[in-house]
């Protein structure tokens, strides 16, 4: 899997942000493939800036130490990075780790995203678990929240790939208001040496209306105490209108501790076990708005977003789809996490739902069209198409078909290191 010359990656490609850097370094660490990324976060001008951020430096520094990599350009603001890992995941000796991000606004969840693929393959012959604590932000802009990871991403990885991760929010941290580092704790069993990642059960049936009958919506509310009752009322009314006769479970409510800290997550569960999450970290000017107006804004946005997500008739939500690509590429076998591009009402052709037709194509006897991977490709968000491109560069044996809807993974595995 190694190469003497580093793989060259233009950081302005596709989405052109931090996800490209995280996934590239994650897969480089797994495969011991040297990489060179230039124009890092080249599409992130303006107030968000380009170059490496503190969370990228923290994650890559940890990967560099774990793989005994040679690195160049690993500083905050750097727009160039060369990363040459030399040790495979199975050479990892330690089983407990603390990772401290450069500042309290650095996302713990994005650091986890960058290091988890490597750790997943770091099993040893004794079957020891890995335990880590990551210190930084837990509810920050342009990042998944701890709640989304806890309620959507990790349950899906367990259901689809058999990956079980114990987790705990030890301290919450926001990028708004008084700043202090939060922390999350995780513990999991990595894959044993020689064992690839496998899908638990392949999708071999067309999707049906039953998949989109919602049985329950879980609600998480993190807002100032004075806003809680108003938001509960607004959400109850809006969810009843958008999803009549669906059980609404206000699963978790917590005072955020500052008037500017407002976050809400909705997770819909279908009768057949599908789930979709949509959330909102309130980002509008709040001082000139009344609590009633803010509550209405939050409620209307998350309810509308969730309704549109389910109307797209995909088996995952937009944000989950791009986070699963790396696991598809690493796994052994065929996977699909199709997400429709638009509501089904506009997608009926000759009485056949386009989503149904696409999922019928997953059956083994069908003929597929192989995707070209020179540029970001396929259906989905720019994050999704870019991650597919990065994964194809680092794992060239991966094959994609039918606009990225079907993946034949690389089947990565590692033997035990010699004693």
N, C-alpha and C positions, 0 to 999 in steps of 0.2 A: 504493500500500500504506500510505500514511501517513494519520494522523488527527490533527486538531488537539487533540481531547480525549483524555486518556489512558484506556486501557482499565482498568477497575477490576477487580481480582482479590482475592478474600478468601483470605488465606493459610491459613485453617482448613479450606478445602474439601478433601474427600476425604482423602487421605493426610496432608495438612496439615503437611508438613515441608519440608526443604531442596530436595527435588527439584522441587517446584512453583516455587520461586524460580529455580532454575538454568534450567529449561526455559523459563520465561516470559521471563527476561532474554535467553536465547540466541535465542529466536525474535523477540523485540522487536528485537534487534540486527540480525538477518537482514532483517527487514521494515521497519525504521525506524518501528515502531509504538510511540508512547509508552505506557507502562503505569504503573499505580499499584498496589502490593501493600500491603495492610494486614493486620493480625493475622499478621505473618510468623512462620512455624513455630508457628502458634497451637495445634497439637496436640502440641507438644513441651514439656510442662511437666516438673516434677520435676528430676532431676539433669541431664538433657540441655538443659533450658532452652529458652526461646523466643527469637525475634529472630534477626538475622543473626549468623552465625559468621564467624571469620576467613577461612575458605576461600571463603565467599560474597562477602565484601568484596573479596578478591583478584581473583576472577574478574570481578565486576561492574566493579571499577575498571579492569581491563584492557579490557573491552568499552566502557566509557565513554570511555576515551582513544582507542580504535580508531575509534569512531563519532562522536567529538566530541559526546558526549551531555551534557545537563544532568541532574544528579542531585541528589536530596535524600534525606537519611536514610541515607546510605551509611556507617554506622559499626557496629562490632561491638555487638550487642545491640539494634539498632534494630528495631522491629516495624512500621515504615512505610518504604516506598521508592518514590520517583518516579524513573523512568528514561526520558529523552527522547532517544533516539539521532537523529542527523541525517545521518550518512554511510552509504552502503550498503557491503557487503563489498568490492566491486570498487574502492572508493576507497582501500583499504589500500595503503600504499606500501612499508612495511618488510616484509622477508621473514624476519627472524630476531628471536626474542623470548626474554626471560627473565622468568618470572613467579615471584615469591617469596611464598609464603603467609605469613600472619601468625604462625604457629607451626608447630612440627614435627609436631603432631598433625593439622594441616589436610591433607585428602586431596588429593594431586596428581591422582588419577583423577577426583574430582568437579569439580575445576577444569577439567580437560580436557573433561569432559562439558558444561560450561557454555559453553566458547569454541569447541569444535570445529565446531558447525554454522555459525557465522559464518565461520570460517577456510576451511571447505570451499567456500564460494562466493566466496572472495577471489582467484580466479585473475586473471591479467593477460594481455595480448596476447603477452607474451614467453614465457609458459609457465613462469615461475619457480616453484621449489618453496618451501615454507614450512618453516621449522625452528624448533622451540621447545624450551625446557628449563623444566620446572616443578619448583619446589623445595618440599618439604613431606613429608607422610607417604606411604608406599607400601603399608603393611599396617596399616590402622587400622579401628576398629569402625565399623559402619554405613556402610561404603563398599566398593566393589569393590576387590580387590587388584590390584597390577600383574600378577600371574600370571593372574588371570581375564581382564583386558583383553588380555593377550598371547596367551592360549591359546583364548579363547572369543569375546570381542566383536570384536576386530580381524580375526581370520580370517573371521568371519561377514560383517562389512562388506565384506571383499574378495570373498568368494564370491557374496554376494547383490547388492551394489551396485557392485562393481568399485573400491572405495576401498582403495588400498594405502597403508599407513602403516609406514614403518621405525620401529623403536623400540628403546630400550636402557634397561635399569635401570642408572643410573650409581651410585646409592648407595641402599641400602635404609634405611628409617626406620620405626620402630614407635612406637605411642602408649604402649607399656609399657616400663619399664626406663629406662636413661639416654637422655635425649632429645637428638636432633640432627636437622637437616633432611636428608632424602634428596632424590633428584632423578631424574626420568625425562626422556629425550630422545626427541623425535619429529620425523619429517621426512616430508612427503607432498606430492603434487601436487594442488592444488585444482582444482575444475572450471573449465574455460575460460569466459570471458565468453559468455553466451548459451546455455550448455549446462545443462540441468536434470540432476538426479540421477535415474538410471533403474535399475530392477531389471534384473539381468543376464538372468534367465530366470524367467518367471512360473510359479507353481505351478498346473498345469492338470490334475492327475491326483489320484485318490483315494489316500490313504495306504494302505500295505500292511504286512503283517507283516515284510517285508524291511527296511523302514525302521527297525525296532526290533530287528534282529539286531545285537548289539554285536560288533564285530570287535576293538576295542582299548580299554583304559582307561589313560590316562596319569595318573600320580600325581606330585604335587609335595609335598614334605615340608620344612617349615621349623620345626624344633624344636631344643631343646638337644641337644648331642651325645650325652649319656647316654640320651636317649629314642629316638634314631634306629633302632637295631636292634630294639628292642621294638615300635615302631610299624610298621616294615616287616613284621615277623612277624604282627602283629595284622591289618594290612590285607591281607596275602597270604591269610590264613585266611578273613577275612570276605568278601573279594571272590571267592574261590574258591567259597564257599558261596552267595553271592548271584548270581554271574555265572559259572557253571561253564563250562569250556572256552573262556573268553575270555582273550586275551593281555593280561597286566598289565605295563605298562611304567613302571618307576620312573624317570621322566624327569629329575627334578631333586631333589636332597637337599642341604640347606644347614643348617649350625649357626646357630641364631638368636641366640646370644650372650647369652641371659638365660633364667633358668628359667621366667619367666612368658610368654615369647614362643613360642606354639605355633600353627602354621597348617598346614592340609592342604587340598589341592585335588585333586578327581577330575574328569577330563574323559573322558566316554564318546564313542566314535566309532562310528557305525553303518555297515553295509555300503553304504548309499546316500549317505553324506556328511553326515548329520545329526550334531550334537554337542550334548551337555548337560554343564554344569559344576555341581558342588556343592562347596562349601567350608565350612570351619569354622575361625574364629579362636577358639581355646579361651577361654571366658569364665567358667569355674567356679573356685571356690577350689581352688588347687593345692597349697598348703603342707601340708595334712593328707592328701593323697592319695599313694599310692605311684606310681612310674613305670609299673608294670604296670596299675594302675587307670586312670591318665590315658590311656595308650595304648589301652586297651580302650574308654574313653569316646569318644575321637576317632574311632577306627576304626568303631565301631558307628554313630555318628551320621552320618558322611559316607557310609558304605555304604548305610545305610537311606534317607537322603535321596536319593541317586542312584537307588536302586532305585524309590522312589516317583515320582521325576521321570520316569523312563522309562516306568513303568506308566501315567502319565497320557496317554501317546501324543500328545504335542504335538511340533511340529517345532522348538521352542526350549525352553529351560528358563525357569523363572519369572523369574529376574533378567534374562536376556537379552531377554525379551519387552518389558519396560518400557523398556529402553535402546534398542530399535529403533523405538519409536513415533515419535519425532521425525523419523527418516529416512523412515519411511513417509509421514508428513504432508508432508514437503518434496518428496518424489520425484514424478516424472511417471509416472502409470500406476497400476496396481492391484497391491496387495501383500497378503499374509496371512502372519502368523506365529502360527498357531493353537496354543494350548496347552490340553490337556484339563484339566478341573477335578478329575477323580477317576479312579482306575484303571479300565481297560476292563472288568474282570470284572463290574462293577456297571452297565455301560452298554450291555448288549446288549438291544435291543428288536426282537422279531420277526425275530431272526437278523441284524439290521443293526447294525453298530457305529456309535454316534452320531458318533464322530470321522470315520469314513469318510463318513458322510452329510454332515457339515459341510463337509468338503473337496471333496466332489462338488459342493456348492453354489457352489464357486468357478468352475466352468465357465461360460462367457460366456452360454450360453442360459438359465441359471437365473434365476428371479425372486428378488430379495433384498428384505429389509425394512430400510428406512433407519433408522438410529439417531437418537434425540433426543440432543442434546449439551448441554442446559442444565446438566446436572449430570454428575459422573463417571459413566461408563457402560461397559457391556460386560463380557465375561468377563475373568478374570485377577485379579492382585493389586490391592490398593488403589493401589499405585504405578502400575501399568499403567492403571487406569481414570482416575486423576487426570491422568496425562500426556496421555491422549487428550482429556480435557476442556480442558486448557491449550492443546494444539495446535489444537483446534477454535476456541478463542477468538482466537488469534493468526493463524490461517490459516482464515478462514471459508469458503473455497471447498473445503476438504477435506470429503469425504463418507465416512461410516462405515456399514457394513451388518452385519446378523446378529450383534448383540451385540459389535461391535468386531472381529470376525474378519476383515473385509474392509475395505480402505482404498483410496479413490480419492484420490491425493495432489494437492497444490496445483500441482505442476509448477513450482516456483520457479526462476527464472533471472534473470540480470542482464546487460544489455549493457555493453560497455566504457565507462568514463566518458569524457566529452569531453576532448580534449587541450587 
